[in-house]
Amino acid sequence: MVRAGLTPERLARAGAELADEVGFEYVTVSALARRFDVKVASLYSHVRNSRDLKTRIALLALEELADRGAAALAGRAGKDALAALGNVYRDYAREHPGRYAAAQLRLDPETAAASAGGRHAEMTRAILRGYDLSEPDQTHAVRLLGSVFHGYVSLELSGGFSHSAPGSQESWERILDALDATLRNWPTRP
């Protein structure tokens, strides 16, 4: 018998909490069943399999990140907006490392199109309007920002910057300055 109160949404939220505790790669339907003290089979009426559960966690994480990003960007432009969005990703990854990892999950095209992932691209493009970039440079800049934000956060989370001075925060601030300078002086093609 299915335990009362279990829903796909509740399972995704519990899976996200589990991901933050043990790592996204260790989230399975079995691990979640243990958390709820139910048989694995009773969860299959709410999620198809571990991939479905992980997709739901990824969608939750993308939505949370998009909501935070939108709130942080309200009324900001230029470097202030750039730093705000970068800090949203960095802070979220520090607070929710498993969810942040989930947000990187490759989704099928249909699921990706219906997710909050598009909002992330829209927020980044909104920032770039302040730098007066047109296509295809805007797409290149979106990819640059995503690469730098994700790369820095991933290296920082894995302890890659904890062994030397200066501190990670100082480097982060310098990187944001460098990104701003790069975007203001975007190279043009002859």
C-alpha positions in Angstrom: 0.0 0.0 0.0 1.3 3.5 -0.9 2.0 5.7 2.1 -0.5 8.6 2.3 0.9 11.9 1.2 3.5 10.7 -1.3 3.3 12.6 -4.5 5.8 13.1 -7.4 6.4 16.6 -6.1 7.1 15.5 -2.5 9.4 12.7 -3.8 11.3 15.2 -6.0 11.7 17.6 -3.0 12.9 14.7 -0.8 15.2 13.5 -3.6 16.6 17.1 -3.8 17.3 17.1 -0.1 18.9 13.7 -0.3 21.1 14.9 -3.2 22.3 17.8 -1.1 23.2 15.4 1.7 24.8 12.5 -0.2 25.4 13.7 -3.8 23.1 13.7 -6.8 24.8 10.7 -8.3 23.7 8.6 -5.2 20.0 9.4 -5.5 18.0 6.4 -6.5 14.4 5.3 -6.0 15.7 2.7 -3.5 17.5 5.3 -1.4 14.4 7.4 -1.4 12.2 4.5 -0.4 14.5 4.0 2.6 14.1 7.6 3.6 10.3 7.2 3.6 10.5 3.7 5.2 8.4 2.2 2.4 9.0 -0.5 -0.2 10.6 0.5 -3.4 7.6 -0.7 -5.4 5.3 1.7 -3.6 7.2 4.7 -5.1 6.8 3.4 -8.7 3.2 4.7 -8.7 4.7 8.2 -8.5 8.0 7.9 -10.4 8.9 5.6 -13.3 12.5 4.9 -12.3 15.6 6.6 -11.0 16.1 8.6 -14.2 12.5 10.0 -13.8 13.3 10.9 -10.2 16.5 12.6 -11.2 14.8 14.5 -14.0 12.2 15.8 -11.5 15.0 16.9 -9.2 16.7 18.6 -12.1 13.5 20.5 -13.0 13.0 21.5 -9.4 16.6 22.8 -9.2 16.3 24.7 -12.5 13.1 26.3 -11.2 14.6 27.3 -7.9 17.7 28.8 -9.6 15.6 30.7 -12.1 13.4 32.2 -9.3 16.5 33.3 -7.4 18.1 34.7 -10.5 15.0 36.7 -11.4 14.7 38.1 -7.9 18.4 39.0 -7.9 18.3 40.7 -11.3 15.3 42.9 -10.7 16.3 46.5 -11.2 20.0 45.8 -12.0 22.0 46.3 -15.1 25.6 46.0 -16.4 28.2 44.7 -14.0 25.8 44.8 -11.1 23.5 42.4 -12.9 26.3 40.2 -14.1 27.6 39.9 -10.5 24.1 39.3 -9.2 23.5 36.3 -11.5 26.9 34.9 -11.0 26.5 35.1 -7.2 23.1 33.4 -7.5 24.7 30.3 -9.1 27.6 30.3 -6.7 25.5 30.7 -3.6 23.0 28.1 -4.7 25.8 25.6 -5.4 27.2 26.2 -2.0 23.9 25.9 -0.3 22.6 23.0 -2.4 25.4 21.1 -4.0 23.3 18.1 -5.0 20.6 20.3 -6.5 23.2 22.3 -8.4 24.6 19.1 -9.8 21.0 18.1 -10.7 20.6 21.3 -12.6 23.4 20.2 -15.0 21.6 16.9 -15.9 21.1 16.6 -19.6 17.4 16.6 -20.4 15.7 15.3 -23.5 14.8 18.2 -25.8 11.0 18.2 -25.0 11.6 18.2 -21.2 14.3 20.9 -21.6 12.1 23.1 -23.7 9.3 22.9 -21.0 11.8 23.5 -18.1 13.0 26.7 -16.5 16.2 26.3 -18.4 14.9 28.8 -21.0 14.5 31.3 -18.2 18.2 31.0 -17.4 19.1 31.8 -21.0 16.7 34.7 -21.1 18.2 36.2 -17.9 21.7 35.9 -19.3 20.6 37.6 -22.5 18.9 40.3 -20.6 22.2 41.1 -18.9 23.9 41.1 -22.2 21.6 43.7 -23.6 23.3 46.1 -21.3 26.5 45.4 -23.1 25.0 46.0 -26.6 25.9 42.6 -28.0 24.0 41.4 -31.1 23.9 37.9 -32.6 25.9 35.7 -32.9 28.1 37.5 -30.3 25.3 37.3 -27.8 25.2 33.5 -28.0 29.0 33.3 -27.7 28.8 35.5 -24.6 26.0 33.4 -23.1 28.3 30.3 -23.5 31.2 32.2 -22.0 29.3 33.2 -18.9 27.8 29.8 -18.4 31.2 28.2 -18.8 32.9 30.5 -16.4 30.2 30.4 -13.8 29.8 26.6 -13.9 33.5 26.0 -14.2 34.4 28.2 -11.2 31.6 26.9 -9.0 32.5 23.3 -9.9 36.2 23.7 -9.1 35.4 25.6 -5.9 33.0 22.9 -4.7 35.6 20.2 -5.3 38.1 22.1 -3.2 40.2 23.2 -6.1 40.9 26.6 -4.7 41.3 25.8 -1.0 45.1 25.1 -1.1 46.5 28.5 -1.9 46.2 32.3 -1.4 44.5 34.5 -2.4 41.2 33.3 -1.2 38.4 32.1 -3.5 36.3 35.2 -2.9 39.0 37.5 -4.1 39.5 35.5 -7.2 35.7 35.4 -7.8 35.5 39.2 -7.6 38.4 39.6 -10.0 36.8 37.1 -12.4 33.6 39.2 -12.4 35.6 42.3 -13.1 37.3 40.5 -16.0 34.0 39.3 -17.4 32.6 42.8 -17.3 35.7 44.2 -19.0 35.5 41.5 -21.7 31.8 42.1 -22.3 32.3 45.9 -22.5 35.2 45.4 -25.0 33.8 42.4 -26.9 36.1 41.6 -29.9 34.7 42.3 -33.3 35.3 40.2 -36.4 36.9 41.9 -39.4 
